[in-house]
Amino acid sequence: MAADDVSDATAKPNSSYLPAATQPDLLTVVAIAIVATVIADLIHEGVGHGGMCIATGGRPLVLSTVHFECSADTRMVAAGGTLANLLFGALFWAAARVTKRSACWRYFFWLLMTFNLFQAGGYFLFSGIGNIGDWAGVVDGWQPAWAWRVGLAALGMVTYFLIFVPLSLRELGPFLGRSALLEKDTRSRVRRARLLTVTPYLTAGVLACIAGALNPVGPLLILLSAAAASFGGNSGMAWMWKLLYGSRIPYSEFQMPEIERSWSWIAAAVIVAIGFVAELGPGVKFYPL
């Protein structure tokens, strides 16, 4: 939005003075979500599990979209994915905060922050309640087992629902529209938030399931794992926009320009999605030198 447009909108806080079609471009939102989904997955499986495998003296065997195999299956390797999610979630939070000109890049960093933090909190909760997943392997054999499971579930609930979801919503504020800010238009704010959260949620889940179905370990099992990790881990994105109806999440004074059609992001998404499904879907095997 140009400077003149901003001053006009500020002087006349009425929706009739605002552009008629000030909505994020849906195709670009989907494209950014695809790229962010792939990077977040690689951070968990490749950087997290894979990096910890190498750091602890193991040898990488297989990398896919839904699992990583190491020659030494240790507790540290199991924990590596979530630890990487937490670290990169914090880094992407900082990157989004310093990005003030490009709406596409700030939204990209916001998505990466959200995907990484939600995956981390989701794994704690998932492992604690179901006794499966990465952190079930981390605490396996520790006694009393029930106390560790309760602790993991509690940690997941606190981090996911009380920290990560509110943080993600606050950081989404600069994308929720100047009319919502000027007129305190809750419906407009919620409508935009729903588009910017539910769209990437569905995009990430569908992409993960398509790629996971190609994994030779067992298509049905891997499909369920992919669905649980994507649709389950990122589930906050499907409903967190409802929290904007209350006063818990304040309006953001700082507003970003609109997310407009970007063919470069769309082209990048096509290339990344093809590589993610065709190469990482079936899994990449690492052979000894």
N, C-alpha and C positions, 0 to 999 in steps of 0.2 A: 504494500500500500504506500502510495506516495505521501510526502510530507503534507501537501495541500489537502489530501483526502483525510489525513489524520486530524488536521486542524478543523476541517469542516465538520467531521463527525463529532469532535469534541464540542464545537460550538452549538451543534444542533443534535442533541442526543435523542433522535427519533428514528425509528427503523425506516421511515419513508425516505430519509436522506442517505441511507446506506445502499451500496450496490445490490441489485436484485439477486444476483447469484454469487454469494460469497460462501461457497462450500468447498471443502478440500476435494481435490481431484481424486476420485475413487480408484482409478487405474494406477495412478502414481502411489497412492497409499498401499495398494496391494503389492506393487513392485518393491517398495521400500521394505514392506513386511517380509517378502520372500528373501531378500538379501540379508536382513537382520536375523531371520530364522536360521538360515544356513550358518552364519557366523556364530550365533549363540550355540548351535549344536556342535560345531567344531571346537568351540571353547571348552564345552563340557567333556566331550569324548576325546578329542585330540590333545588339546593343551592341558586339560585337567588330568584325566586318567592316563593319557599317553605321556605327558610330561612327568607325572609322578612315577610312572613305570620306569622311565629312563633314569630319573633322579635317584631311585632306590636300587638301581643295579639290575633291573629287569630288562627283557627284550620285547619290544612290541611285536605282536603276532598278527592281529587283525584290527582294522578300524572300519566301522560302518556308521550309519546314521543313528543307530540305536544301541550300539555296544562297542566296547573296546576289550581286546584280549591281550593279556600280558603274560609272559613266561613265569612271572612271580606274582601270583594273585594275593597281594597283601592288603592289610587294612588301610595303609596309606594310599595305595592305588585306588581302592574303593572310595576313599574320601576325596581324592584329587579332583573329581569332576565338580562337586559342590563347592570346594574351596576356590577353584578357578572361577566359578560363577559369582561368588561373593566378591572376589577381588576385581574382576572385570566389571561387575555391576557398579561398584564404587567409581571405577575409572570412567565408565560411560556416563555416570551421573555428572561427574566433573566436566566431561567433554560437552555434554548437552548445555550445561550452565554457561560455558564460555562461548557457545555458538549463538550469536545474536542476529545474524543477517540472513542466513539461508534457512528457510523453513524446512526444506527437505532434509538437510543434514541434521538439524536439531531434532526433528522427529525421528530420524534414523538412530541417533544416539539415545533418544528417549526409549525407543523400542528395545534397543540392545540392553539398556539398563533394566527395563521391566522384565524382559525375557530371562535375563540372568538371575535377577533377584527372586523372581517368582519360582524359577526352577530350583533354586537353593532352598527357599522356605518350603516348597512343595515336597522336596525329597525328605526333609526332616519329618514332615507330617506323614507322608506316605509310608516311610519305613517304620515309624513309630506305631502307626495304627495297623498296618498290614503285615509287618515283620518281613517285608520283602524290599528289594531295591538296594541302592548303594549303602545306606547307613545301617541297614540290617546286617550287612556284611562287616561293617566297621565294628559294631558292638557284639557280634556273634561270640558267644562263650563268656561274655562278661556277666558277672552275677551281682545282685539278683537281676535276672533277665527282665522281669516285669517292670522294675524300676527304670531300667535303661529305656525300655519302650515308652513308658509314660513320660520320661524326660524328653525323648525325641519328639513325641507328639506335642508336648507342651511348648517346646522350642519352636516347632513348626507353626503352631497356632499363633504364638506371640509375634514371630518374625513376619509371617505371611499376612495375617489379618490386622495386626496392630502397628506394624512398621512399614512393610513393603507396599501394601495396597494404598494407604494414605499418602506415602511418599510419591508413588507413581502418579496419583491423581493430582497432587499439588504441582508436580513438574509438568503435567499436561496443561495446566492453566493457561500458559501463553498461546495455546492453539485453540482456545474455546470461544474466540470471537469478540470483537470490540463492541458489538451491540449488546452482548451479554454483560460486558463490563459496565457500559454506560447506563444501561437501563435495568441492571440487575435482573436480566431476563433468564430465569432458571430453565425454562423449557428450551430456549436456544442453546444454552450451555450444555444441557443434557443431550440434546440431539446431536450436537457436534462431537461430544465425548463418546457417545455410543458408536458413531461412525468410525472414530479414530481408535477405538479399543476392540469392538466386536469384529471389525473387518480383519485386522491382523491376527486376532485369535483364531478365526475360522481359516484364514490363509495358512497359518503355521500348522494347524492341526491336519488339514487336508494334505499339505505337502509332506509332513512327517509320515502320515499313513501310507501315501503312495510310495515313498522311498522305502519305508520299513517293510512293505509287502514284498519287496524284491529280495529281501535278505534270505540267503539259503539256509540259515540256521533253522528256520521253521516259519513260513509265512504267517500262519495264524497267530502263533505265539508272539512273533515280532510285531505283527500288526497291533495286537493288544498292548504290547509294551510301548509302541510308538504312540498309540492313542492315549494311554495313561500318562505318558510323559508330556505330551503336547496339550491335549484337551484337558487333562487333569492338572498338570503343573501350572499351566497358564490360565486356569479357569477364572481367576480373579478378573481377567480382562473381559469376561462375558457378563459380569454383573456389577463391577465396581462403579460404573457410571451412575448407578442408583443412589450412591452416597452423596451425589451432588445436589440432591433435593433438600438436604439439611444444611446446616450452617457450619458443619465440621470442616469442610474444605473451602477456604476463602477464595474470593475472586482474585485474579492476578492483574495487577496494574500494568505489568509489561505484557505486550501482545506481539506475537510474531506475524510476519506477512502470511498470506494464504499459501497453502500447499497447491501449487499449480501443476499443470501437465508437464512432465519431464520425460522426454523420450530417451534420454541417456539412462535414467533410472530404470525405465521399462526394458531397454535393451540389456542392461546389466542383469536384471532379474531373470530374463529368459535364459541367458547364458549360465547363470549361477544355478538356476533350477534344473536345467538339463544335466549339468555336471553332478549336482547333488543326488539326483535320482539315478542316473545311469552309472555313475562311478561309485559313489559312497553307498548307494542303496544295496547293491549286491555285496559290498564290503571290499576293502583293499587289503590284500595279504602282504606282509613284510617278510621277505626271505633273507636268511643270513647271507652276509657278504662272503 
